[in-house]
Amino acid sequence: MRRPEKADLMPWFARALSSSGRYSLQYATHSARAKIRGEQDLALVFINPRDPFGLPLLQALTQLQDHYRVRFRLHTVWRLDADMFPEPALWPTWAQQDATRLANLYGFTPPDRATPPSETELISASARLLVAEKTPDALSAALSVFEKLWGSTTGAATDDRPDEETLSENEAILRRLGHYQGSMVWYLGDWFWGVDRLDHLEQSLIRQGLKRNTANAILFTRTWADLASNATVLPANHPAAATPLEVFFSIRSPYSYLGLERAVQLANAWNMPLRLRPVLPMLMRAQSVPDAKKWYIFHDTKREANKLGIPYGFVADPLGPGVERCYALFDYARSQGREIDYMRSYARAVNAEGIRSETDVGLKRIVERAGLDWQKATALLNDESWRDWAEDNRQAMYECGLWGVPSFRYGETSCWGQDRLWVIEEEIKKRVESSSTQGVSDPTNDAEVTQSQRSN
């Protein structure tokens, strides 16, 4: 009898780490410790003046204090670990644009200054943020600093210099608790990034009995809760359906798995064509993914998947041969009109079913349930031509100013992240409205579009 190998055991290890029992135990442990210290209502906030996401986050936190009996203790950080930001030249432009979109979604003051803050402005802001940490109303004081820095044409630079010792202490706390960047909130052992994950924080505060009223409505759900809920099935000849929704994704990326499922949902709801554009994973593109980042992504994907009703956690990492075999069969699947079924089958297998795609037994199961012929597939497994289109897809993604997956493009609109598909849907709605004002027939009055016309 063959002894189990490490690759056999890893899916089960991932399953145990992402189990509800494990999370319940972690939460109970942190909750008990916080209760002993009298800190059940205390959340730690890490902000970096370089990071424009801090502006909408601080505004959101002031709202949370109106709805929850929660205290926020601020920690200013400064240094950025280069390993955590693989494309530092692209990050600032993307971050400001994305944070501005998010702020506008919630009616906050956006970080939309025309020119990025200078190094002098940033250093001065860090000094003022360290002072703000020690004030009775630290949240409002820090928000004022961010508004002057990111919400206007000048950051009101001064000659103030930050206390390097305090910055180092704050950064040590951040690393000790397991994270690596600003715009993060830590509460009872969990991390919450920016405004996007505050819905999870709200759920945790509710579990602790800290809500100020009996209503259970969560405030920060606009990035995901209503996706496709008000969609209209468009006729195939409608102008808004003429442009495909492009999905740049990696078969290894757990966020890509969620993004693909959500993109299919969106495309089906609007009857949009869907174009899949696989790229190599970062580790196969000579880019690093440090352990702290890897574990945060794993745990964050699990709670996002739970929220969206998508299974996740029984992970069989396809890195290397699994990715190569997946992409080698993509053109075959596309030639049969089954590429979406194939990629969904593959993504579900390696993210939620513990199927080892680098083995013939595992790959056969993936291929056949996608409606493809295994014998035809085996003859194509050594085909290397996919490397050309994978590189073309990567370059197309970079042309959008993006480098991570999943990314999406619809016409001239592009965005990064499975929780940014609302950006795409807003553009679809604009095109539908524009078509209506230009005399194009209302799709609701056209003949019903059958299910077979939708994206599979």
C-alpha positions as CSV (number, residue, x, y, z in Angstrom):
1,M,0.0,0.0,0.0
2,R,1.4,3.4,-1.0
3,R,2.3,5.7,1.9
4,P,0.6,9.1,1.8
5,E,2.8,11.9,0.4
6,K,2.8,15.5,1.5
7,A,0.7,16.4,-1.5
8,D,-2.0,13.9,-0.4
9,L,-2.1,15.4,3.1
10,M,-2.1,19.1,2.3
11,P,-5.8,19.4,1.1
12,W,-6.8,17.8,4.4
13,F,-4.6,20.2,6.4
14,A,-6.1,23.2,4.5
15,R,-9.6,21.8,5.2
16,A,-8.9,21.5,8.9
17,L,-7.4,25.1,9.0
18,S,-10.5,26.5,7.3
19,S,-13.1,24.4,9.3
20,S,-15.9,26.2,11.2
21,G,-14.7,24.4,14.4
22,R,-11.2,25.9,14.1
23,Y,-12.6,29.4,13.6
24,S,-15.0,29.1,16.4
25,L,-12.3,28.0,18.8
26,Q,-10.0,30.9,17.7
27,Y,-12.8,33.4,18.1
28,A,-13.8,32.0,21.5
29,T,-10.2,32.1,22.7
30,H,-9.6,35.7,21.6
31,S,-13.0,36.7,23.0
32,A,-12.2,35.2,26.4
33,R,-8.9,36.9,26.6
34,A,-10.4,40.3,25.6
35,K,-13.1,39.9,28.2
36,I,-10.5,39.3,30.9
37,R,-8.6,42.4,29.9
38,G,-11.8,44.4,29.5
39,E,-11.2,44.9,25.8
40,Q,-14.1,43.2,24.1
41,D,-15.0,46.6,22.6
42,L,-11.4,47.4,21.4
43,A,-10.2,47.2,17.8
44,L,-6.8,48.1,16.6
45,V,-6.5,50.2,13.5
46,F,-3.3,50.5,11.4
47,I,-3.1,53.4,9.0
48,N,-0.3,54.5,6.6
49,P,-0.4,58.0,5.1
50,R,1.0,56.6,1.9
51,D,-2.2,54.5,1.5
52,P,-5.2,56.4,0.1
53,F,-7.6,53.6,1.4
54,G,-7.1,55.1,4.8
55,L,-9.3,58.0,4.0
56,P,-12.5,56.1,3.3
57,L,-11.7,53.7,6.1
58,L,-11.4,56.4,8.8
59,Q,-14.7,57.9,7.6
60,A,-16.4,54.5,7.8
61,L,-15.0,53.8,11.3
62,T,-16.6,57.1,12.5
63,Q,-19.9,55.8,11.2
64,L,-19.4,52.5,13.0
65,Q,-19.0,54.2,16.3
66,D,-22.4,55.7,15.9
67,H,-23.9,52.2,15.5
68,Y,-21.7,50.1,17.8
69,R,-20.1,50.5,21.2
70,V,-16.6,50.0,19.9
71,R,-13.3,51.7,20.6
72,F,-10.6,52.1,17.9
73,R,-6.9,52.4,18.9
74,L,-4.9,53.9,16.1
75,H,-1.4,52.8,15.1
76,T,0.5,54.7,12.4
77,V,2.8,52.7,10.2
78,W,5.2,53.8,7.5
79,R,7.4,51.2,5.9
80,L,6.1,49.0,3.1
81,D,7.6,45.6,2.7
82,A,8.7,45.3,-1.0
83,D,7.8,41.6,-1.1
84,M,4.2,42.4,-0.3
85,F,3.9,44.9,-3.2
86,P,5.2,43.2,-6.4
87,E,4.5,46.2,-8.7
88,P,5.3,49.3,-6.6
89,A,5.3,51.6,-9.7
90,L,1.7,50.6,-10.6
91,W,0.3,50.4,-7.0
92,P,-0.1,54.2,-6.2
93,T,-2.2,55.0,-9.3
94,W,-4.4,52.0,-8.9
95,A,-4.8,52.5,-5.2
96,Q,-5.9,56.1,-5.5
97,Q,-8.3,55.3,-8.3
98,D,-9.8,52.3,-6.5
99,A,-10.0,54.1,-3.1
100,T,-11.8,57.0,-4.9
101,R,-14.3,54.6,-6.4
102,L,-15.0,53.0,-3.0
103,A,-15.3,56.4,-1.3
104,N,-17.8,57.6,-3.9
105,L,-19.8,54.4,-3.5
106,Y,-20.4,55.2,0.1
107,G,-20.7,58.9,-0.2
108,F,-17.4,59.6,1.5
109,T,-14.8,62.3,0.8
110,P,-12.6,60.6,-1.9
111,P,-8.8,60.7,-2.1
112,D,-9.0,62.3,-5.5
113,R,-6.4,65.1,-5.4
114,A,-4.9,65.8,-8.8
115,T,-1.3,65.1,-7.9
116,P,-0.1,62.5,-5.4
117,P,1.3,63.7,-2.1
118,S,5.0,64.5,-2.0
119,E,7.4,62.7,0.2
120,T,7.6,65.8,2.4
121,E,3.8,65.9,2.8
122,L,3.7,62.2,3.6
123,I,6.4,62.5,6.3
124,S,4.7,65.5,7.8
125,A,1.4,63.6,7.8
126,S,3.0,60.6,9.6
127,A,4.2,62.9,12.3
128,R,0.8,64.5,12.8
129,L,-0.9,61.0,12.8
130,L,1.4,59.9,15.6
131,V,0.3,63.0,17.6
132,A,-3.4,62.2,16.7
133,E,-3.0,58.7,18.2
134,K,-2.6,60.1,21.7
135,T,-5.6,62.5,21.6
136,P,-8.9,61.7,23.2
137,D,-10.7,61.7,19.9
138,A,-7.9,60.0,17.9
139,L,-10.2,58.8,15.1
140,S,-11.4,62.3,14.2
141,A,-7.9,63.8,14.5
142,A,-6.5,61.2,12.2
143,L,-9.3,61.7,9.7
144,S,-8.6,65.4,9.6
145,V,-4.9,64.6,8.7
146,F,-6.0,62.3,5.9
147,E,-8.5,64.7,4.6
148,K,-5.9,67.4,4.3
149,L,-3.4,65.0,2.8
150,W,-5.6,63.2,0.3
151,G,-8.8,65.2,-0.1
152,S,-7.3,68.5,-1.3
153,T,-4.5,69.9,-3.5
154,T,-2.1,70.3,-0.6
155,G,-1.2,68.1,2.4
156,A,-0.2,71.1,4.5
157,A,3.4,70.0,4.8
158,T,5.4,71.1,7.8
159,D,8.9,70.5,9.1
160,D,7.6,67.9,11.6
161,R,9.4,64.6,11.7
162,P,7.8,61.4,13.0
163,D,9.0,59.6,16.1
164,E,10.9,56.7,14.5
165,E,10.8,54.7,17.7
166,T,7.0,54.8,17.9
167,L,6.7,54.0,14.2
168,S,8.9,51.0,14.7
169,E,6.8,49.9,17.7
170,N,3.6,50.2,15.7
171,E,5.1,48.2,12.8
172,A,6.3,45.5,15.2
173,I,2.7,45.1,16.5
174,L,1.4,44.9,13.0
175,R,3.8,42.1,12.1
176,R,3.4,40.3,15.4
177,L,-0.4,40.1,14.8
178,G,0.2,38.8,11.3
179,H,-0.2,41.5,8.8
180,Y,1.9,43.7,6.6
181,Q,0.1,46.9,5.4
182,G,-2.0,49.8,6.4
183,S,-5.7,50.4,6.2
184,M,-6.2,47.3,8.4
185,V,-8.4,46.7,11.4
186,W,-7.6,43.9,13.9
187,Y,-10.3,42.6,16.2
188,L,-10.5,39.3,18.2
189,G,-7.8,37.6,16.1
190,D,-9.3,38.6,12.7
191,W,-8.0,41.1,10.1
192,F,-10.3,43.4,8.1
193,W,-9.0,45.3,5.1
194,G,-10.3,48.8,4.5
195,V,-14.0,49.4,4.0
196,D,-14.4,46.2,2.0
197,R,-14.2,43.9,5.0
198,L,-16.0,46.0,7.5
199,D,-19.2,43.9,7.1
200,H,-17.3,41.0,8.7
201,L,-16.2,43.3,11.5
202,E,-19.8,44.3,12.0
203,Q,-20.9,40.7,12.3
204,S,-18.2,40.2,15.0
205,L,-19.3,43.2,16.9
206,I,-22.9,42.0,16.8
207,R,-21.8,38.6,18.1
208,Q,-20.3,40.5,21.1
209,G,-23.5,42.3,21.8
210,L,-22.1,45.7,20.9
211,K,-24.7,47.0,18.5
212,R,-26.4,50.2,19.8
213,N,-29.9,49.2,18.5
214,T,-31.8,46.1,17.8
215,A,-31.7,46.4,14.0
216,N,-29.4,43.9,12.4
217,A,-28.8,45.6,9.1
218,I,-25.1,45.7,8.2
219,L,-23.8,49.0,6.9
220,F,-21.0,48.1,4.6
221,T,-22.4,45.7,2.0
222,R,-22.5,47.8,-1.2
223,T,-19.6,46.1,-2.9
224,W,-21.3,42.7,-3.1
225,A,-24.8,42.4,-1.7
226,D,-26.8,43.7,-4.7
227,L,-24.7,42.4,-7.6
228,A,-26.9,41.4,-10.5
229,S,-30.0,41.7,-8.3
230,N,-31.6,44.4,-10.6
231,A,-30.2,43.0,-13.9
232,T,-32.3,42.8,-17.1
233,V,-31.6,39.9,-19.5
234,L,-30.5,41.7,-22.6
235,P,-31.3,40.5,-26.2
236,A,-28.2,39.2,-27.9
237,N,-28.2,42.2,-30.3
238,H,-28.4,44.8,-27.6
239,P,-25.5,47.3,-27.8
240,A,-24.6,46.8,-24.2
241,A,-24.2,43.0,-24.8
242,A,-21.9,43.5,-27.8
243,T,-18.8,44.0,-25.6
244,P,-17.6,40.9,-23.6
245,L,-16.8,40.9,-20.0
246,E,-13.1,39.9,-19.9
247,V,-11.9,37.9,-16.8
248,F,-8.1,37.9,-16.2
249,F,-7.6,35.1,-13.7
250,S,-5.2,32.5,-12.4
251,I,-6.3,28.9,-11.7
252,R,-4.2,29.0,-8.6
253,S,-5.7,32.2,-7.2
254,P,-8.5,31.6,-4.6
255,Y,-9.8,35.1,-5.2
256,S,-10.0,34.2,-9.0
257,Y,-12.1,31.2,-8.1
258,L,-14.6,33.5,-6.3
259,G,-14.3,36.1,-9.1
260,L,-15.1,33.6,-11.8
261,E,-18.2,32.4,-10.0
262,R,-19.4,36.0,-9.5
263,A,-18.5,37.0,-13.1
264,V,-20.6,34.1,-14.4
265,Q,-23.5,35.2,-12.2
266,L,-23.2,38.7,-13.5
267,A,-22.8,37.7,-17.2
268,N,-25.8,35.3,-16.9
269,A,-28.0,38.0,-15.3
270,W,-27.4,40.5,-18.1
271,N,-26.9,37.9,-20.9
272,M,-23.3,39.2,-21.4
273,P,-20.7,37.3,-23.3
274,L,-17.9,36.2,-21.0
275,R,-14.2,36.0,-22.2
276,L,-11.8,34.1,-20.0
277,R,-8.2,35.2,-20.1
278,P,-6.0,33.0,-17.9
279,V,-2.5,34.2,-16.8
280,L,0.3,32.4,-14.9
281,P,0.2,32.6,-11.1
282,M,2.5,35.2,-9.5
283,L,4.9,32.5,-8.2
284,M,5.3,31.2,-11.8
285,R,6.0,34.7,-13.0
286,A,8.9,35.1,-10.6
287,Q,6.9,37.2,-8.1
288,S,6.9,36.4,-4.5
289,V,3.9,35.8,-2.1
290,P,5.3,35.9,1.4
291,D,3.7,33.6,4.1
292,A,1.9,36.4,5.9
293,K,0.2,37.4,2.7
294,K,-0.5,33.9,1.7
295,W,-2.2,33.0,5.0
296,Y,-4.2,36.2,5.1
297,I,-5.5,35.5,1.6
298,F,-6.4,31.9,2.5
299,H,-8.4,32.9,5.6
300,D,-10.0,36.0,3.9
301,T,-11.1,33.9,1.0
302,K,-12.8,31.4,3.4
303,R,-14.9,34.0,5.0
304,E,-15.7,35.7,1.7
305,A,-16.7,32.3,0.3
306,N,-18.9,31.6,3.3
307,K,-20.6,35.0,2.8
308,L,-21.3,34.4,-0.9
309,G,-22.4,30.8,-0.5
310,I,-19.4,29.4,-2.4
311,P,-17.6,26.3,-1.1
312,Y,-13.9,26.7,-0.3
313,G,-11.2,25.3,1.9
314,F,-10.5,21.8,0.7
315,V,-7.5,23.1,-1.3
316,A,-5.2,21.1,-3.5
317,D,-2.7,23.6,-4.7
318,P,-2.2,23.3,-8.5
319,L,1.0,25.3,-8.6
320,G,3.4,24.0,-11.3
321,P,2.1,20.9,-13.1
322,G,-1.5,21.4,-12.1
323,V,-1.5,24.9,-13.6
324,E,0.3,23.8,-16.8
325,R,-2.1,20.9,-17.4
326,C,-5.1,23.1,-16.8
327,Y,-3.9,25.7,-19.4
328,A,-2.8,23.0,-21.9
329,L,-6.4,21.9,-22.2
330,F,-8.0,25.4,-22.3
331,D,-8.0,25.7,-26.1
332,Y,-9.5,22.3,-26.4
333,A,-12.3,23.3,-24.0
334,R,-12.8,26.5,-25.9
335,S,-13.0,24.7,-29.2
336,Q,-16.0,22.8,-27.8
337,G,-17.6,25.9,-26.3
338,R,-17.0,24.5,-22.8
339,E,-14.2,26.7,-21.5
340,I,-16.3,28.3,-18.8
341,D,-17.6,24.9,-17.6
342,Y,-14.1,23.6,-17.7
343,M,-12.5,26.4,-15.7
344,R,-15.3,26.4,-13.2
345,S,-14.9,22.6,-12.8
346,Y,-11.1,23.0,-12.4
347,A,-11.4,25.9,-9.9
348,R,-14.0,24.1,-7.8
349,A,-11.8,20.9,-7.8
350,V,-8.6,22.6,-6.5
351,N,-10.3,25.1,-4.2
352,A,-13.2,23.1,-2.6
353,E,-12.9,19.4,-3.4
354,G,-9.2,18.6,-2.7
355,I,-8.8,17.1,-6.1
356,R,-5.1,16.8,-7.2
357,S,-5.2,18.1,-10.7
358,E,-1.6,17.1,-11.4
359,T,-2.7,13.5,-11.3
360,D,-4.5,11.7,-14.2
361,V,-7.2,10.5,-11.9
362,G,-7.9,14.0,-10.6
363,L,-7.7,15.7,-14.0
364,K,-9.9,13.1,-15.7
365,R,-12.6,13.8,-13.2
366,I,-12.3,17.6,-13.8
367,V,-12.3,17.2,-17.6
368,E,-15.2,14.7,-17.9
369,R,-17.6,16.6,-15.7
370,A,-17.1,19.7,-17.8
371,G,-18.4,17.7,-20.8
372,L,-15.1,17.0,-22.4
373,D,-13.5,13.8,-23.8
374,W,-10.7,12.5,-21.6
375,Q,-9.0,10.6,-24.5
376,K,-8.8,13.7,-26.6
377,A,-7.6,15.7,-23.7
378,T,-4.7,13.3,-22.8
379,A,-3.2,13.8,-26.3
380,L,-3.0,17.6,-25.6
381,L,-1.3,17.6,-22.2
382,N,2.2,18.2,-23.6
383,D,1.1,21.1,-25.8
384,E,3.1,24.3,-24.8
385,S,1.4,26.7,-27.1
386,W,-0.7,28.1,-24.2
387,R,2.3,29.9,-22.9
388,D,2.0,32.4,-25.7
389,W,-1.6,33.4,-25.1
390,A,-1.0,33.4,-21.3
391,E,1.7,36.0,-21.8
392,D,-0.6,38.0,-24.2
393,N,-3.2,37.9,-21.4
394,R,-0.7,39.1,-18.8
395,Q,0.3,42.0,-21.0
396,A,-3.3,43.0,-21.7
397,M,-3.9,43.0,-18.0
398,Y,-0.9,45.3,-17.4
399,E,-2.1,47.6,-20.1
400,C,-5.1,48.2,-17.8
401,G,-2.7,49.3,-15.1
402,L,-3.4,46.1,-13.2
403,W,-1.1,43.2,-12.3
404,G,-3.2,41.0,-9.9
405,V,-6.0,38.6,-10.4
406,P,-8.9,38.4,-10.7
407,S,-9.1,41.6,-12.9
408,F,-12.0,42.5,-15.1
409,R,-12.4,44.6,-18.2
410,Y,-15.6,45.7,-20.0
411,G,-14.8,48.1,-22.8
412,E,-12.7,50.9,-21.4
413,T,-13.6,50.1,-17.8
414,S,-11.3,47.8,-15.8
415,C,-11.0,46.9,-12.1
416,W,-9.2,44.4,-9.8
417,G,-10.7,42.2,-7.3
418,Q,-13.7,39.8,-6.9
419,D,-15.4,42.5,-4.8
420,R,-15.1,45.1,-7.6
421,L,-17.6,43.6,-10.1
422,W,-20.0,46.3,-9.1
423,V,-17.8,48.7,-11.0
424,I,-18.4,46.6,-14.2
425,E,-22.1,46.4,-13.5
426,E,-22.3,50.2,-13.1
427,E,-20.8,50.5,-16.6
428,I,-23.2,48.0,-18.0
429,K,-26.1,50.0,-16.6
430,K,-24.7,53.2,-18.1
431,R,-24.6,51.6,-21.5
432,V,-28.1,50.3,-21.2
433,E,-29.4,53.8,-20.1
434,S,-27.4,55.4,-22.9
435,S,-28.9,53.0,-25.5
436,S,-32.4,53.8,-24.2
437,T,-31.9,57.5,-24.6
438,Q,-30.6,57.0,-28.1
439,G,-33.8,55.2,-29.2
440,V,-32.6,51.6,-28.8
441,S,-35.6,49.4,-27.8
442,D,-36.1,48.6,-24.2
443,P,-34.8,45.0,-23.7
444,T,-37.7,44.2,-21.4
445,N,-40.1,44.6,-24.3
446,D,-38.2,42.4,-26.7
447,A,-38.7,38.7,-27.1
448,E,-37.6,36.6,-24.1
449,V,-34.0,35.5,-24.3
450,T,-33.7,31.7,-23.7
451,Q,-31.4,30.3,-21.1
452,S,-29.3,28.7,-23.9
453,Q,-28.4,32.2,-25.2
454,R,-26.7,33.1,-21.9
455,S,-23.1,32.5,-20.9
456,N,-22.7,29.0,-19.5
